């Protein structure tokens, strides 16, 4: 048995990159990754998905819009305190509509394989 493991903000390690999103890892095992994402004020990230992993998230601060492709382009808006789930392989991008404040998300990626797969911008209206 081991004690409680703590990772301070200053000890997070750089995670997989997507244009517009800064990801920092806290914990990682064969099938689990716990990280923090930051999206700057007014930023629209690049399109990406999380391969064969489910992403479970919690919006710590700010407002987050997630644009995704499913029978056309869809969007959901999250407020601080909201939880969300992005299923395996769903192509999406993160938008921060606030021009003054960054947003922070805590992510739990469950599954195996690459944590992030960046993709080209999809054609309008295609999924």
C-alpha positions in Angstrom: 0.0 0.0 0.0 1.2 3.5 -0.8 0.2 6.9 0.5 -1.7 9.7 -1.2 0.1 11.0 -4.3 0.0 14.7 -4.9 0.9 16.5 -8.1 1.2 20.3 -7.7 0.3 22.6 -10.5 4.0 23.5 -10.8 4.8 19.8 -11.3 2.4 19.0 -14.2 4.1 17.8 -17.3 3.5 18.9 -20.9 0.8 16.8 -22.6 -0.1 16.2 -26.3 -0.6 19.4 -28.2 -3.5 20.8 -30.3 -3.3 24.3 -31.7 -5.0 26.6 -29.1 -5.0 24.1 -26.2 -2.3 23.7 -23.6 -2.5 20.3 -22.0 -0.6 19.4 -18.8 -0.5 15.8 -17.4 -0.9 14.9 -13.8 -1.3 11.1 -13.8 -1.0 8.4 -16.4 -1.3 4.6 -16.5 -1.7 2.1 -19.3 -5.4 3.0 -19.8 -6.0 6.2 -17.9 -4.7 9.8 -18.3 -5.6 12.7 -15.9 -4.7 16.1 -17.2 -5.5 19.8 -17.3 -6.4 21.8 -20.4 -6.2 25.6 -20.8 -7.7 27.5 -23.6 -6.8 31.2 -23.8 -9.2 34.1 -24.2 -11.1 34.1 -27.5 -9.2 31.0 -28.8 -10.6 28.5 -31.2 -8.6 25.2 -31.1 -7.7 23.0 -33.9 -9.9 20.0 -34.8 -9.0 16.8 -33.0 -10.2 13.6 -31.4 -9.0 11.3 -28.7 -8.6 8.1 -30.7 -9.9 5.0 -28.8 -10.2 6.9 -25.5 -13.3 8.3 -23.9 -12.8 11.8 -22.5 -14.6 12.8 -19.3 -14.2 16.4 -18.4 -15.0 19.0 -15.7 -15.0 22.7 -16.5 -13.2 24.3 -13.6 -13.4 27.9 -14.8 -14.6 30.0 -17.7 -17.1 29.1 -20.5 -16.4 26.3 -23.0 -18.0 25.7 -26.3 -17.4 22.3 -27.9 -18.1 22.1 -31.6 -18.3 18.6 -33.0 -19.3 16.6 -36.1 -22.3 14.3 -35.8 -24.8 14.4 -38.7 -23.5 17.9 -39.4 -21.9 20.4 -37.1 -23.2 20.6 -33.6 -22.3 22.8 -30.6 -22.7 22.5 -26.8 -21.9 25.3 -24.3 -20.6 24.5 -20.8 -20.4 26.7 -17.8 -17.9 26.4 -14.8 -19.1 23.4 -12.7 -20.4 21.4 -15.7 -19.2 17.8 -16.5 -19.1 16.4 -20.0 -18.2 13.2 -22.0 -16.7 13.1 -25.5 -17.1 9.6 -26.9 -14.4 7.6 -28.7 -13.4 9.1 -32.0 -15.7 12.1 -32.0 -14.0 14.9 -34.0 -14.3 18.2 -32.2 -12.7 21.5 -31.3 -12.7 23.8 -28.2 -13.8 27.4 -28.3 -13.4 30.0 -25.6 -16.0 32.7 -26.2 -14.6 34.9 -23.4 -12.2 37.5 -24.8 -10.8 38.3 -21.4 -10.3 35.1 -19.4 -8.8 31.7 -20.1 -10.8 28.5 -19.3 -9.5 25.5 -17.4 -10.8 21.9 -17.8 -9.8 18.8 -15.8 -9.8 15.8 -18.2 -10.0 12.1 -17.6 -9.1 10.0 -20.6 -10.1 6.3 -20.3 -8.8 3.7 -22.8 -5.6 2.9 -24.7 -3.8 4.6 -27.6 -2.9 8.1 -28.4 -4.4 10.8 -26.2 -4.9 13.2 -29.0 -5.1 12.9 -32.8 -5.1 16.2 -34.6 -7.0 16.3 -37.9 -7.6 18.8 -40.7 -10.6 21.1 -40.6 -13.6 19.1 -41.9 -15.5 20.2 -44.9 -18.5 22.4 -43.9 -21.6 20.3 -43.0 -19.7 16.9 -43.2 -19.4 14.4 -40.5 
